[in-house]
Amino acid sequence: MDVSLNMWALTIAGLSALIAVDFFIGGRKPHEVSLKEAGIWTAVWIVLAGLFGLGLLFFAGGQPAGEFFAGFITEKSLSVDNLFVFVLIMAKFAVPTIYQQRVLMVGVLIALVLRAVFIAGGAAIISNFSWVFYLFGAFLIWTAWKLIQEARSGEEEEEFEENRLLKAVERRFPSTDKYHGTKLFIVENGKRLMTPMLIVMLAIGTTDVLFALDSIPAIFGLTQDPYIVFTANAFALMGLRQLYFLIGGLLKKLVHLSYGLSVILGFIGVKLVLHALHESGVHVPEISIPVSLGVICAVLAVTTVTSLYASKKQAAAEAGATAAAEDSQREKDSVDI
């Protein structure tokens, strides 16, 4: 899709305006986010993404629109995995509930800027070196296998480990261990100190880049259009803050999420390899966007249903075990009496 500089500027200005509205209406004053507020804003961002996709359908045709929706759903599903780590970061830095919304907003903006750099670099590499599709495909297949291995072994990240950039910032700039509202810097005894608020914002933003190492190749497996890649990432990330508060309590119930994401990443990895072979002159079938969109939606639906069923079954088993233990204790007490 041929996108002019004016369209790029208009899109970025439009996204910036939406972010500003989100901030001034819902995020300007620190407060605890209710489920109702999180649900409304989550729906708003999903509707906006849908309207943008319909705009692409009307002005650019079915192919770009299908690529956008496939990319948006993929990035949205992969971003849910980020929420597990965001929970760990909030716990490690003991972020007060009323400030978590501000932390996520700025952290996500940092992540979006860094992802834009990744997208620009990826687009430049792909346009000059078509063989990079082999690397992207192999990397996604390897990531999918790694996710399956971790899910089968029951490994879970129990503690957030700071990345090198964050450690370097903390060493270079003196900081305080107490929050001072939403201030990023304070002055104590004539010395300028960085607050934990800035540190945790940097932690959110830079940690997301690690997740972009698989999500960016994944979306390039669905479309090579930098405009669609960027807008799909933008809409997926900007609704992430509200999604954090909306499904934070449900994250532990998505016990099969890793399996679903591994299937999606593996599927896109195979799609990339087939595309690379096709570009090299090998006559192989290519996976169309409608098929990709259908597979992604089906995998997410099955993963959600099986996860909720497994969680409900486990909860019932735990409740039965607790009731049996209480009955046994009562019998023991009656015998003792």
C-alpha positions in Angstrom: 0.0 0.0 0.0 1.4 3.4 -1.1 1.2 5.8 1.9 2.2 9.4 1.4 4.1 11.4 4.0 1.0 13.5 4.6 -1.0 10.3 5.4 1.8 9.2 7.8 1.7 12.7 9.5 -2.1 12.6 9.7 -2.1 9.2 11.2 0.4 10.0 13.8 -1.4 13.2 14.6 -4.7 11.3 14.9 -3.2 8.7 17.3 -1.6 11.5 19.3 -4.9 13.2 19.6 -6.6 10.0 20.8 -3.8 9.4 23.4 -4.3 13.0 24.6 -8.0 12.5 25.0 -7.4 9.3 26.8 -5.0 11.0 29.2 -7.1 14.1 29.9 -10.3 12.2 30.4 -9.2 9.1 32.2 -5.5 9.4 33.3 -4.8 13.0 34.2 -5.9 12.6 37.8 -4.3 9.6 39.7 -7.1 7.3 40.9 -7.9 3.6 41.2 -9.3 2.3 38.0 -12.7 0.5 38.3 -13.7 -2.5 36.2 -16.4 -0.3 34.6 -13.9 2.4 33.5 -11.4 -0.2 32.3 -14.2 -2.0 30.3 -15.4 1.2 28.7 -12.0 2.3 27.6 -11.0 -1.2 26.4 -14.2 -1.2 24.2 -13.4 2.3 23.0 -9.9 1.3 21.7 -11.2 -1.9 20.1 -14.0 0.0 18.4 -11.5 2.6 17.2 -9.3 -0.2 15.8 -12.3 -1.7 14.1 -13.2 1.7 12.5 -9.7 2.2 11.3 -9.7 -1.3 9.7 -13.0 -0.5 8.0 -11.5 2.8 6.7 -8.7 0.8 5.2 -11.3 -1.5 3.6 -13.2 1.4 2.1 -10.2 3.4 0.9 -7.5 0.8 0.2 -9.4 -2.5 -0.3 -9.8 -5.9 1.3 -6.1 -7.0 1.4 -4.8 -4.1 3.5 -7.8 -4.3 5.8 -7.4 -8.0 6.3 -3.7 -7.6 7.0 -4.5 -4.9 9.6 -7.1 -7.0 11.4 -4.9 -10.1 11.4 -1.9 -8.0 12.7 -4.0 -6.2 15.3 -5.5 -9.5 16.7 -2.0 -11.1 16.7 -0.4 -8.2 18.5 -3.3 -7.9 20.9 -3.1 -11.6 21.9 0.7 -11.4 22.2 0.4 -8.2 24.3 -1.7 -10.1 26.9 1.3 -12.1 27.7 3.1 -8.8 28.6 0.5 -8.2 31.3 2.0 -11.1 33.4 5.3 -9.3 33.5 3.7 -5.9 34.1 2.1 -7.4 37.2 5.5 -8.6 38.4 7.0 -5.1 37.8 4.2 -3.4 39.7 4.8 -5.8 42.6 8.5 -5.4 42.6 8.5 -1.6 42.7 5.4 -1.6 45.1 3.6 0.9 42.9 0.5 2.3 44.8 -2.8 1.5 43.1 -3.7 5.1 42.3 -0.4 5.6 40.4 -0.5 2.4 38.3 -2.6 3.9 35.5 0.0 6.8 35.0 2.9 4.3 35.1 1.2 2.1 32.4 0.3 5.1 30.2 3.8 6.5 30.1 5.4 3.1 29.9 3.3 2.1 27.0 4.1 5.3 25.2 7.8 4.6 25.6 7.2 1.1 24.3 5.4 2.4 21.2 8.2 4.8 20.4 10.8 2.0 20.7 8.6 -0.4 18.6 8.4 2.3 15.9 12.2 2.2 15.7 12.1 -1.6 15.5 9.4 -1.5 12.8 11.4 1.0 10.7 14.5 -1.1 11.0 12.7 -4.3 10.1 11.0 -2.7 7.1 14.4 -1.5 5.8 16.0 -4.9 6.3 13.1 -6.7 4.6 13.1 -4.4 1.6 16.8 -5.0 0.9 17.3 -8.6 2.1 14.4 -11.0 1.3 16.3 -13.9 2.8 15.6 -12.4 6.3 12.2 -14.1 6.1 14.0 -17.4 6.7 15.5 -16.0 9.9 12.2 -14.5 11.1 10.4 -17.8 10.3 13.0 -19.9 12.1 13.0 -17.6 15.1 9.2 -17.7 15.5 9.2 -21.5 15.2 11.9 -21.7 17.8 10.1 -19.3 20.1 6.9 -21.3 19.7 8.7 -24.5 20.7 10.3 -22.7 23.7 6.8 -21.6 24.8 5.5 -25.1 24.6 8.5 -26.5 26.6 8.0 -23.9 29.3 4.2 -24.5 29.5 4.8 -28.3 29.8 7.4 -28.0 32.5 5.2 -25.6 34.4 7.8 -22.9 34.6 6.5 -19.5 35.5 8.3 -16.2 36.0 8.1 -15.6 39.7 10.4 -12.5 39.9 11.0 -9.6 37.6 14.7 -9.2 36.7 15.8 -5.7 35.7 17.4 -5.4 32.2 20.8 -3.9 31.6 19.5 -0.5 30.5 17.4 -0.1 33.7 20.4 -1.1 35.9 22.6 1.4 34.1 20.1 4.2 34.6 19.8 3.4 38.3 23.6 3.4 38.7 24.1 6.6 36.8 21.3 8.7 38.5 20.8 8.7 42.3 17.3 7.8 43.3 14.9 7.9 46.2 13.1 4.8 47.6 9.8 6.7 48.2 7.1 7.8 45.8 6.3 11.5 45.7 3.0 11.6 43.9 3.5 11.5 40.1 6.8 13.4 40.2 9.7 11.9 38.3 12.4 13.9 40.0 12.7 15.7 43.3 15.3 17.8 45.0 16.5 16.8 48.5 19.2 18.6 50.3 20.2 20.4 47.1 20.6 17.1 45.3 18.4 16.1 42.3 17.0 12.5 42.8 15.1 10.2 40.5 11.9 8.8 42.0 10.7 5.1 41.7 7.9 6.5 39.4 10.4 7.1 36.6 12.2 3.9 37.2 9.1 1.7 36.9 7.9 3.6 33.8 11.3 2.8 32.1 10.9 -0.8 33.3 7.5 -1.1 31.6 8.7 0.5 28.4 12.0 -1.3 28.0 10.7 -4.7 29.0 8.1 -4.5 26.3 10.9 -4.2 23.7 11.9 -7.8 24.7 8.4 -9.0 23.8 8.7 -7.0 20.5 11.5 -9.4 19.5 8.9 -12.0 18.6 5.8 -9.8 18.0 7.4 -7.6 15.3 8.6 -10.6 13.2 5.2 -12.2 13.7 3.3 -9.2 12.3 5.8 -8.9 9.4 4.8 -12.5 8.7 1.3 -11.3 8.0 2.1 -8.0 6.2 5.2 -6.3 4.9 3.5 -2.9 4.9 5.2 -0.6 7.5 2.1 1.5 7.8 -0.1 -1.4 8.7 2.5 -2.9 11.0 2.8 0.4 12.9 -0.9 1.1 13.2 -1.7 -2.4 14.3 1.0 -2.2 17.0 -0.3 1.3 18.0 -3.9 0.3 18.5 -2.9 -3.0 20.2 -0.6 -1.2 22.7 -2.8 1.8 23.4 -5.6 -0.4 24.8 -3.1 -2.4 26.9 -3.3 -0.1 29.9 -7.1 -0.5 30.3 -6.8 -4.3 29.6 -4.4 -4.6 32.5 -7.1 -3.4 35.0 -9.9 -5.3 33.2 -8.5 -8.8 33.0 -5.8 -8.5 35.7 -7.7 -11.0 37.9 -8.4 -13.3 35.0 -4.7 -13.7 33.9 -4.2 -16.7 36.2 -7.2 -18.4 34.7 -5.7 -18.3 31.2 -3.7 -21.4 31.9 -3.5 -22.5 28.2 -2.4 -19.0 26.9 1.2 -20.1 26.3 0.0 -23.1 24.2 -2.3 -20.8 22.1 0.5 -18.2 21.5 2.9 -20.9 20.6 0.5 -22.3 18.0 0.1 -18.8 16.5 3.8 -18.0 16.5 4.5 -21.4 14.9 1.8 -21.0 12.3 3.2 -17.5 11.3 6.7 -18.9 11.3 5.7 -21.6 8.8 3.9 -18.9 6.8 7.1 -16.8 6.7 9.2 -19.8 5.5 6.7 -20.6 2.7 6.8 -16.9 1.7 10.6 -16.9 1.6 10.6 -20.1 -0.5 8.1 -18.5 -2.9 10.3 -15.4 -3.1 13.3 -17.6 -3.9 11.4 -19.1 -6.9 10.3 -22.3 -5.3 6.7 -23.3 -6.2 5.1 -23.7 -2.8 1.6 -22.8 -1.6 1.3 -19.5 0.3 -1.1 -19.0 3.2 -3.6 -16.2 2.5 -4.6 -13.5 4.9 -8.2 -14.8 5.3 -6.8 -18.2 6.3 -4.3 -16.6 8.7 -7.1 -14.5 10.3 -9.3 -17.5 10.7 -6.6 -19.7 12.3 -5.6 -16.9 14.7 -9.2 -16.3 15.8 -9.9 -20.0 16.1 -6.8 -20.7 18.2 -7.6 -17.8 20.6 -11.2 -18.9 21.0 -10.2 -22.5 21.7 -7.4 -21.4 24.1 -9.8 -19.2 26.1 -12.6 -21.8 26.3 -10.2 -24.6 27.4 -8.4 -22.3 29.8 -11.6 -21.3 31.6 -12.8 -24.9 31.7 -9.5 -26.1 33.2 -9.5 -23.3 35.7 -13.0 -24.0 36.8 -12.2 -27.7 37.1 -9.1 -27.0 39.2 -11.0 -24.6 41.4 -13.7 -27.3 42.0 -11.1 -29.9 42.8 -9.4 -27.5 45.3 -12.7 -26.7 46.9 -13.5 -30.4 47.3 -10.1 -31.1 48.8 -10.6 -28.2 51.3 -14.0 -29.4 52.3 -12.7 -33.0 52.8 -9.9 -31.7 54.9 -12.3 -29.6 57.0 -14.6 -32.7 57.5 -11.6 -34.8 58.5 -10.6 -32.2 61.0 -14.1 -32.0 62.5 -14.2 -35.8 62.9 -10.8 -35.7 64.6 -12.0 -33.0 66.9 -15.2 -34.9 67.8 -13.1 -38.1 68.6 -10.8 -36.1 70.8 -13.8 -34.6 72.7 
